[in-house]
């Protein structure tokens, strides 16, 4: 019986290592070391589990709202630099505190270029299992987006804000998106409500 218990514990540990291993916490929020330049949180801001969608934020805003338009956006058509770590604009820093912040464009690109992306499901939600160079992984759910009062493409697409604005277009910021067909790194209008996945140095 003891050997069976040890075997079961080992199998559970292996399963945890293979998908979504938590390697530590910062300010009571869990992260996974993917073998990249930053630590990636296991959950979106506002989520209660890795598969939970969490909240949608307009770029440069730290609170949710009932409608997402260019007219009520704080940063639409405003010239500004990176918002990483600025609690007035960074939804990760404002809501999680500590050293948490939104990822920069280069950190997002590192996640895209150095990791293996596998379309799968977790906790009843579809999205991507993102496996780092060291074999550890996180799950990014396809949480959709908000436009006006509508929640769109939930369960079909995921959109994640970076902290990096478009240097030549004051209406946009960098925001990788994805669907079952693959990844679509792009610049999106800042008034849209997207997910935020925090990182920490």
N, C-alpha and C positions, 0 to 999 in steps of 0.2 A: 504493500500500500504506500509506504514511504517513497519507494522508487517511482511509482505512478504519479505521486504528488509532485516529485521533483521534475519528472518528465513534462507534466502539464505546465508547471511554472516556466520551464525552459521554452516550451512551445509558445506560451503567451508572451514571453519576453522577446522571442524571435519575431512574432507577429507585430509587436509594438515597434521593434527596430525597423521592420520592413516598411511600415506605413505610419508616418506621423509621430515618430519618437519625440518625446519632450526631453530636451537636454538641459533645461534650466528654466528659471523664472526671473523676471525683472518687474519690480513693482507689482507683484501678484499676477502677472500675466506670463503665460508660458511661451517659450520659443524653441525652435529647432535649429541646431547648427547643421547647415547643409554643406559646409566646406567652402563657403563663399566669403566675401569680404565683410558681410554683415550677418547678424542673426535675424531670422525671419520668424515672426509671431505665428502661432498655430491657428489663430482665429482672426476674423475681420473685426474691426471696431464695431461694437454693438452686438456681437455674436456671443452666444453662450456655449458654443461648441465649434470644433473645426468645420463641421458641415453646415452650420447655421449661416444664413445669409448675412446677418448683421444689418447695419444701417447704411443708408445712402447719403452721401454728402456732395454738395456742389464744391467745386475746387476753391480752396482758400476759405472754406467755412467749417466751423467746428460743431454746428448743431444741425439736426434734421429740421425739415419744415414741410408744410402741407403741399406746397407748390414750388416747382423748380423752373424758373424762367430767367431770361436775360435781364429783365427789369428789376427783379429782386435779388440778383447776384451781387455779392460784395466786390468781386474781382473782375467781372466781365468788362472788357475794354479798359482795364486799368494796367498801366505799365508797372511791373514789379519783378523782382528776382525770385530765386528759390525760396520756398517757404519751409524747408526742412527744419524742424525743431523750433519753429516760431509758434508759440502757443496761441497767438492771436489768429493764426491762419491754418496751422497744421492740426488736422482732426485727430491724428494719433497722439501727438504731444498734449493737446488740450484735454483729451478724454482719458488717456492712460497715464500721463505724467512720466516721471522718471526720465530715462534716456530714450524712450520710445519716440519715433518720428515717422513721417512718411518717407518712402524710399525715393532716391533721386532717379533720374532717367538712366544714368549709367548703372545703378544697382538693379534696376528693372531689366536692363539689357543683359546684365550678367546672369540674372535668373533665367532669362530666355535662352541665352547662348550656351550656358555651361550646364544646364540641367536637362533631364529627360522628362518630357511632358506626355502623360498618358491619360486619355479621356476615360473616365470611370465614374463610379457612384460611391457615395459615402453618406450614411445616415439618411437615406432616402432622397438625397440631392445629387445631381450630376455636376461634374466639373473636372478639373485636372489634378491628378496626382503629379506633383513636381518633385523629381528625385535629384538630389544634388550629387556632386562628384564623389562624396564620401558614402553614398548609399542611403542617407537619411532623406525623409520626404515631408512635404506639407501638402495640404489639400486646398485648392482654390475653387469654391463653389460658383456655379453659373448663376449669379444673383440678379442678373438683369440690370436695368437702369431706370431712373425716374426722369420724366419730362413733363413739365406742368404738374398736373395732379395724377398722371398715369404712371403705373409701374409696368415696364415693358420688358419682354424677352426673358422673364424669369424662367429658369430651367433650360434655357437655350443658349444664352450668351453670358459672359462675365466681362465686366469693365472695371479696371482698377486704376485709381489716380496715382501718379507720382507727384513729387514736390516740385517738379521742374516746369516752368511756364515756357511757352513758345517765345523765343527771343525776337521773332519778327512779326508775331501776331498776338496782340493783346487780348484776344478773345479766346485763346486756346491754351491747353496744357497737355503734357505728354501722358498718355493713358493706354497702355496695352489692353487689348480686348481679345476675346477668344470665343470659339464655338466648337462643336464637335469636329469641324473641318480643319481646325488649326488655330494658330496665333495670328493676331492682326495688330501689331504695334502701330500706334497712330497718335495724332494730336486731335483732341476733342474740345468742343465748346465747354467753357468753364461752368456754365450754368446747369449742366446736366448732373443728375444725382448718381454717383458711382460708388463702388465699394472702396474701402481703405484697408490695406493689410500693412500693419506697422513693421518696422525694422529697428534694430539697435546696433550700435557699434560694439 
